[in-house]
Amino acid sequence: MPFSISEIIVSDTADKVVALNWAYENADGKLSNQWELAQPYGDTPLKDCTEAILVGWLEQQLPNTTADFDKQIADAKARQAFNETLKPYTPHNDGPPTPVVMPAPIPDGPGTQESDPVLPGKTKKGK
């Protein structure tokens, strides 16, 4: 089942499901959102609202088709793949652009924190 429901929003006063937090997933990715159900919300008692019933309501009401979602996921994957090929360059007046060199990250862990230098005759607290 490409759709799943992660959470349902229920009206305490009527014990009716009013919204669904849903996800659509295929082999290339996942989309998720919240869908506010059209009123009336239905006569199914809350205790009988299985995921299959909730997904059925979602599929009946969503204006998008699974093909629409597949295209959105494919487009997002293509954008990500393209963005991973982009590299920053610095322009120069007297020559060609040069690649921007990012500084190496400083690892976290014991003995890797920067500290203020201790001057001769002083302690770290300045005494």
C-alpha positions, -999 to +999 in steps of 0.1 A: +000+000+000+017+032-011-003+054+014+000+052+051-016+072+079+007+082+108-018+101+129-055+110+129-069+142+142-102+137+161-129+161+172-133+154+209-169+167+208-181+144+181-156+116+182-151+120+145-119+119+125-114+154+110-079+152+095-053+126+085-015+129+086-006+108+056+024+097+036+028+084+001+060+063-006+075+046-036+109+032-043+124+066-050+111+086-020+083+098+002+058+127+004+038+135+035+012+161+046-020+166+064-054+163+048-085+179+063-114+156+056-145+171+039-176+173+061-195+153+070-167+131+083-186+099+081-205+076+104-178+051+111-172+049+149-137+059+159-130+025+174-136+010+139-114+034+120-087+011+107-058+023+086-075+007+056-107+027+061-087+059+067-066+054+035-098+048+016-112+081+028-079+098+019-078+083-016-115+093-022-108+129-013-073+137-024-073+156-058-039+141-067-033+107-082-005+083-073+010+092-107+011+129-096+029+119-065+053+096-084+061+126-106+067+149-076+090+124-060+109+118-093+113+156-098+126+161-063+151+132-068+163+148-100+166+182-084+187+167-056+209+148-080+215+180-100+222+201-068+248+175-058+267+184-090+269+221-083+302+236-070+309+271-059+336+292-076+351+326-068+354+350-097+386+370-102+392+402-123+426+390-135+420+354-142+396+325-144+373+316-115+387+292-089+369+266-068+359+276-033+378+255-008+358+247+023+377+244+055+379+209+069+355+204+098+369+202+133+360+169+149+342+169+182+354+148+210+379+149+239+410+170+234+396+187+202+380+218+218+397+251+211+408+269+242+423+303+250+461+302+251+476+305+285+502+333+287+534+327+308+528+336+344+490+335+340+463+309+346+433+303+324+412+326+347+437+354+343+453+351+378 
